[in-house]
């Protein structure tokens, strides 16, 4: 099913997409960079509306979101296409898929998604697996129903979105889990083939401060690419100064894949050093990811230092939080329950 796109300008048959900072100029019969939006006779269409490539019930911790309804399960789903081309993409089969071939996709209406969610008694819906920004029209329709029904909604995103697009979907979102892949133009070019990442920073700040969404940040640390101490310090400083000291920062382990298959997995000591950098910069919650069983996947109260959430992989084993606060000393942990 296709649906007319929400954000585009038309001039003499050519359309200018306003969805993400690529601002694609698309001629009749051609597709935008994401591969799922097409100019048909001067009108721009989202060809992926309701087209689901992957759907599953996941722990919210898998997104990863550690301070948002801990221990809950979420209906996770994705479509095809992406507005970045990350060289190590773990979901490249769908992110780089050719929409024209339309293989392995199943159509769901927004109402059917809500029905599936309720069948599994999920607490809410996560748009994930590929970039949800390019699914804006469908995500919006699903999220409107979800919000009305008291379900939470999550964007697991690369953050490469225009303020206009964010302002359309944000009123119906609960959480914005964003990748901050690096903090230099050179590193972003190496990882995702873009140089200007300022729009990602601005969208993240807007999601938090203007729309009051719950925000958590993920940085996948890639050896020799974005693992310089100075760059990690800049990420931590941005989070602390522009978002807040209690915004969770997940520093996750890279594994060789695709064009980065020649690189080694991230040494655990590098992740531990990144955590030290984050704490030194004033962040209160820095987590290690993709290192199952590591103690720093647990939550410690920054005031009394007690372990308030114990995790094993994606499972919550112990939970010592009440109304978002430490049960030992009452410290606000920035946890949404």
N, C-alpha and C positions, 0 to 999 in steps of 0.2 A: 504494500500500500504506500502511496505517496501523499504528501501533504504540502501545501504551499508554505514556503519558509516564512518565518516571522520577521527576519531582519535582513532586508536587502534593498538596494536602490536600483532603479532601472533607467537606462538612457539609451535610446536608439537600439534596443534589442540586447545590448550588453548589460549584465547585472553586476553590481558591486556588493559582495556579501559583507555584512556588518556583524557577523557572529563572533569572529575571533580576530586577533591582530594581524593575520595574514591579509585581511581585506581583499580577498580574491576578486579579480576582474574576470568574469566568465562570459565567454561568447556563447551564442545560441548553439545548442547541441553538445556543449562541453560541461565538464565537472569541475567543482572546486578542488582545492588541495586535499581535502578530507576524503574525497572520493565518493561521497554519499549525497551531494547536493548538485543538482543539474539545472542548467538553463534550458527550458523548453519553450521556445517561441517568445522569449522575453520575460517569462515568469520563472521564478526560482523555486525548485521543489526539493524537499527533504524526501529522499527515496527510502530512507530507513525507518520511517514511522512505524512503530510497533513490530519491527523486524528483530526478533531476539535470536542472538547467536548462542548465548550461554545464560543459564538460570539455575540457581542453587540456593540452598539455605545455609548460611554461614554464621559462625560466631562474629559478633561485631568487632572482636579483637583482631580478626583476620584482615580488616581493612587497611592498616591497623588504626583502630580508635580505642584508646585505653581509658579515656575520661568521659565517655559518652555511653550511658546505659550499660555499664559493665556487666558481662555475663549474659546479655540478651542475644537473641538470634535475629538475623536480618535476611530478608529475601533479596538476594543479589542478582543483578542481571546486566547484560551488556548487549550491544549490537555489533556492527562492524565499522571500520574506519577510524581515523584519528587525525588530529590537526598538527601533530608532531611526528617525527620519524626517528625515534630513539634507537640508537645503534645496538642496544642490548635488550630490546623489548621482549619481555617474557610472554606476552600475549600477541606476538606478531601475526599469528594465524588469523586473528580477527581484526587486529588493529590495521594491518596492511592488506586486508582482504579486498577483492575486487567486487564492488557492489553490483556491477553489471552481470556477474555470473550468478549472484543471488543463491549461493549454495549453503546448505546447512542452516537456513534461517526458518524460523517459525513465527507466524504472526500471532500477536496477542493484542487485544484491545486494552485500554486502560482499566476497564471494569474487570476484565479477566485477570489482570495482574493483581488487583486488590483481592479478588476471590482466591487466587492461589496463595497470596500472603496469609489470608485468614485461615485457609485450610491447614497451614503449617503453624498457625498461631505465632507468626513472627511479629516482633515488636515494631518493625518498620521496613522500609525499602531502601536499598542502596543501589545507586547507579554506578557501575564499576566495570572491571574487566577491560573495557576500552574507554576512550575519553567521552564522558557524558555530555560535554558541551555540544558536540555535533548531533546529539539526540534531543536537542532542546525542546522541540515541539511535543514529542512524546513524553519526555520527562516532566514537562510542565503539566500536561493533562493528567498523568498518573499522580503527580504530587498534589495537585489540587484536591483530588478525591481523598488521597491519603491524609492530608491535613484535616479535611472535614471529618474523617473517621477516627481521628486521634492517633494516627500512626506517625512515626518519625520518618524523615527522608534524608538521605545522605548523598552528597556528590563526592566521589573519589576521583580527583581531578588533577590534571597537570597545571591548572590555573591559567591556561592560555585562552582567555575569554575577554571580550569587550565589556565595559561597564554597562552598556545597554543590554547585553544578553544577561549579564549577572542580575541586573535590576528586574528582569522579567521573571527569572526562576527563584531568586533568593527569598521572596516573601513566602514561598511554599517549601523551603528547605529548612532542615534542622541543624545539619552539620556539614562542614566544608573541610574535607580531608585533602590537603593539597601537597603535591610534590614540589619541593624547592630543590631542584636537582644540582644546583651549583650557585656560585655568586660572582661569576665573571662571564663576560661575553665569550671569551675563548673556551671556557669549560662548557657553556651551554651550546656553543657551536659544535664542539666535539661530541657531546652527548645527544643532543636533540636537533641539531642542524638549524638552530636559530641563534642570533647574536643578542638581540634586544630582549631581555627578560624583565624589563621594568614593568610591563603590563601585568606580569604575574604577581609582582610585589604589590602593585596598586589594587589589583582585584582581591588579593588576600586581605589587605587592610580594609577594603570596603566591605567585604563579607563579614568581617569581625566587628568593625566599629559602626558602620552604617546599618547593617542588617542584623547585627547581634547574633550571628550564627556561631555555633560551637566550632572552633578551629583547632586542628592538629596538623603538624608539619612532618613530612618524611623527607629524609635525604639518604639516598642510596649511595654509599661511599665507594667509589670506584678507584682502585689503585692506579696511580700516575695520572689520573684524569681530574678528579675533584677532591683529592685527599690532602691537599696542602693545609697545614695548620692555619695559615693566615686566612684561607678561604673558608675553612670551617668556623674560624673565629668571627668572620664577617656574617656568616649565616646566623650564628648564635646571637650576635650583637643586633642584627636586624630583628630577630624574633623578640628579644628582650626590649629593645627600644621602641619598636613600631607596633608590636602586638601585645606583649606583656610577659612578665616573668613566669607566669603559671601556664603559658601555652605549652603543651607537650611537644617535644622534639624527638622524633624517632630516627636514630641513625642506624641504617640497616646494612646488612652484609650483601655485597655484590657477589654473584656467581657468574662465571664465564658463559657468554651466550652470543649468538649471531656474530656481528662484526667485532665484538669485544671478546671473542672466544680465546684469543691469545693471552688475555690478562689473567692473573691469578685471582682466586677468591680473596676478599678483603680479610687481612689478618685481624683476628679478634682484638689484638692489642691496639690496632688503629681505631677500632670502634670505641674501645675503652678510653683512649686518648681523646677522641671526639667528645665523649661524655664529660670528661674532665674539663675540656675547653668550654662546653656549654654551661657547666656548673660555675666555672670561674667567671664567665661572662654574666652570671646572675640568674640563669634559668633554674627553675625549681624542679622540673621534671624532664629528664633526658633518658630515653630508653634505648636499649640495644635490640635490634630486630634481626631475624633470620639466624639467631644463635640459640636454639632451644635449650632450656634449662639454665641459661645464664641468670645470675641473681639480679642483673639490672634490667630484666623484663618485668620486675616487680615494682610496685609503687611504695615509696617511702615518704612519710610525712616530712616536709621540709623544716618543720618547727621542732618536733619532738624526736624525729628520726625513727619512729616505729614503722614497721612494715605493715601497711594498711591493706594492700591487695597483693596476694600471692598468686602467681600465674604459672601454669605449665603449658607451654605452647600457646594455644588459643583458649585454654580453659582457665576459669577463675576458681582457685582452690579455697582461698579464704578471703573474706570481705569485711573489713573493719571500718566502714564508712557509713555515716548516717546523714542524710540530707546534704550530701556533698562535702561533709566535714569529717575530719579525723575524730574517731570515737575516743581517743586517748587525751587529746588536748584541745579539740574544737577548731583546729586550723581549717580554713577554707581551702579545699583541694582542687577547686575548679572542675568538679566532677558533676556531670548532668545525670540525674537518676530518674 
